[in-house]
Amino acid sequence: MNHQIYKPHQDLSSFVECYWTLESPKGKTPGKNTIVPDGSMKMIFHYGDLYKQYLEDGSCVALPKCFVIGQLTRPLEVEPTGETGTFFVRFHSYGFLPFTTIPIKEMENTAVSLEQLFGEDGKEIGQQILNADSTSERIKLIEAFLLGRLTDTATIDHIVKSTVETILAASGQFSVEELSKQTNTNRRQLVRKFSSAIGLSPKQLSKTIRLQASLKVLLNEEPASLIALAYQSEYYDQAHFIKDFKEFTGLTPKEFYGDHLKMSLIFDRKD
């Protein structure tokens, strides 16, 4: 499976973290893939064959060709139906707010088609990107679309932005009380701001970022034991680590380790 990552234009860099492509010929893509929550929303274009999503009851539905996936609070299981060709726009945690026509919180764990979000404009940009001949053309198209909709850069709340940066820098290891003190913001006010701008509470985002940091350690450093990883990630104890791990991946750390982990990080990779 081949994936490439691209930086956004500087005028969009406050909102878009990166673009990336994922390609694989038919028969070369693994089966079910678990997409783990990572605190960001993504605009996704399947210019290859469709993907299907498995629901909690075990049934499955076809994902749209072009859609935005809201903030995930639980694992998302998907599977390719053939050849993979996908173009992603990954937004900063707070970055999709200036572009949405639907409250962020209402999109949680949901794939919302571009047509539903943007009407005929969404349908048109989707078709243009699906029909494009190259990644560079897709990037030009989506950047023109996003810049054309960027009418108010003030929609990014500076308190939300600075708090997210603190959470990321600390790998999610600050409590909400600590974050509230650092920003000199009332806890309830901070939670309201996050819910509106990100679709997650500060606690949810911190848990997500901490778990993502643990997954990257599993992939890159091969810790001596899962107990060691739990304490390295500053969880209270191993039970707390396993509880959060299962909440976001649907599996225990031992069950998740291996190819499952690698595929998860390919789909959420940002660096």
N, C-alpha and C positions, 0 to 999 in steps of 0.2 A: 504494500500500500504506500503510495507516494503522497506526501503532503508538503506544501510550501507556505511560508508566512511572509506577509507584505505589510509595510508601514503605511498609515493613512497620510493624506495631504495635511500639512501643518494647520490649515484652517479647520480641519475636522479632528485634530489630535486630542482636543479636550473632551471629545465625545466618543470617538472610535479608537479602540485600543489597537486593533490590527485587522487585516483580512487574511484568510487562508483558504487553500484549496486542498481537497482530499480526492484522490483518484485511485481507482483499482479496477482492472478488467474483470469481467464476469467469471466467477469461479475462483477468483483469487482473494476475495474479501471474506473474512471470517463471518460466522453466523451472527447470532445475537450479540449486540454490544450494549454495555451499560454506560449511559451517560450520567456522570456524577455531578450534582450541583456544584457550581463554582462561583456563584455570586454575580454572574454577568448575563445579559440578554444578548441574543444573537439573531441576526437576519440571515436566513438560509435559502439558497437556491440550488435545487437538484437538477442540474443540466444532464445528468446521467439518468439511470433508471430510478424509479421511486423507492423510498424507504417505507417500511411499515413499522408502526408503533404498537407494542404490546401493552394492553391495559391491565389493571389490577385483577380483573376477573379471569385473566388468561386469554381473552379474545384479542384480536388485533385489528387495526385500522390503517389505511394508507395515509401517510403524511402528505400535505399539499406539496406541490412542486416549489412554491415560493411562499415563505412564511416567516414570522417572528416567533421564537420560542420564549415564553415568559420566564420569570425567575423560577428555578426549580427548587423545591424543598424536599424532594424525594428522588430516587433514581429513576431514570427514564430508559426503558429497554427498547432498542430499535434493531431492525434487521434489513439489510439490502435485499432487493428483489432481483438484482442483476448487476450490471456494470455501475460502479460508483463514480460519479462526477459531481462534486459539491463545492460551491463557493459560499464562504461564510463571511459575515461582517460581525465581528465581536465588539460590542460596546463596553465602555467602562461601566462599572456598577451603576452609576448615576447618569450614564450617557444617553440612554434612549428617551428620556423624558421630553426633550425638546421636539421630538419627532412624532410622538404617539398621538393618536386621536382617541385612545381608550385609556382609562385609568390603569396605571401600571399594576396595581394590586389585582385587578380583575383578570390579568393575563397569566397569573401564577399557574405553573405546571400545564400550560396550554399552548398549542400551536395555533397561531392566529394568521390566517392567510393575508397576503398583502392587499388583496382586493377588499377584504373586510376592513382593513386598517385605513387604506387610502383611496378606496373606490376605483374608478377607471385609471387614475394615475398609478395606483399600485399594480393593477393588471397589466398596464403598458410597460412599466419598468421591469416587471417580472419576465414578460415575453422578450424584451430586449436583451436582458442578461442571459436568459436561456439560449437565445439564438446567437449570442456573441461568439466570435471565433477564438478568443484568447482571454487570459486572465487580465492582462493590461486593459483590454477593452471593457471587461466587466467592472474593473475598478473605476475607470473613467465614467462609466454610466452611473454607477451607484453613487459616486462622489458628486456628480452633477445633480442627481436626484436629492441627495441629503442636503447639499448646500442650498438648493432651491427651496427647501422646507425649513431652513434654519433662520427663522425670523427674530428669535429672541434668545440670545446667548445667556441672558440673565436668569434663565430658568434653572441653571445649575446653582444650587444653594451652596455658599462657601463653607458653611458649617458642615453640611453633608459631605462635601468634597474633602475637606481637611480630616474629618473623622474617618472616612473610608481610607484615606492615605495612611492614617495612624494604624488602623486595623491591619492593613496590608503589611506595613513595616514591622508590626509586632506579630505577624503570622496568626492573628486572631486571638492573641493571648491576654488582651485587656478585657476587664469586665465592663458592663454597661455603666456602672457607677464611676469607674475610672475614666471612661470616655466622656461621660457627662461633665466630670470635673475639669478635664483637659480643655473642653470646648466652652466651659462656663455656661452650659445650657441645661435647663431643667430636663430631667430624664424623660418625662412624658412628652415634652416638646421635641426632644431628639427622636424618640420613637415615631412620633407623628410625621416628622420631616422625612425619616427613612422610609416609612410606609408609602408616602406620596411619591418620593423621588426614585426609590429603588425597588419597592415592593417587598422588602424584607425588613425586619427589625434589626437594630444594631447587634443584638444577641444572635439572631439567625445568621447574619452575615459573618460574624466572628466565628461561629461554629463551622460554617462552610469553609472559610479561609484556613482555619486550623486543620480541618480534615484534608483539604487539598495539599497543605504543606506536608502532612504525614504521608500522603500518597506519593508525593515526589521523593521523599526520603526512601520509601519502600522501593521505588524504581531505581534510584540513582546511588544509594549508599549501602543497601543491604545490611540493615541493623542487626546486631547480634541476636536480638529476640524481639518479639512483639511487646513484651513488658518494657524493654529498654526504649522502644519507640514511643510507647505511651508516656513514659516519664520525660523523654527528650522533647516531646511535644507539649509537655507541662499539663497533661491531664491529671486529675486528682488521683486516679488509680486506673488499673487495667479495665475494671468493669465499666467505668465512665467512658474510656476510650472505645471499648467494644460496642457500647450502646450508641454512641454518636456514629461510629463507623457503619453499623448496621442500618441506622436511620437514613444515611445518605447513600449507601451503596446497595442495601438490601441483603448484604452478606456479612459474615464475620470476617475479620482480617485474614484468617487462614484460608477461608473459602475464596476470598477475592484475589489473593496473591498469585502472580503469574501472568498468563496471557490476558486474563480479564483486566488486570491492572493496566497493562501496556496499551490495550485498545482504548480504555477509558481515558488515558492521558493523551493519546493521539487526538481524540475528539475534543478534548478541552485544552489542548496545548496552546500556549500563548507566547513562548519565548524560544 
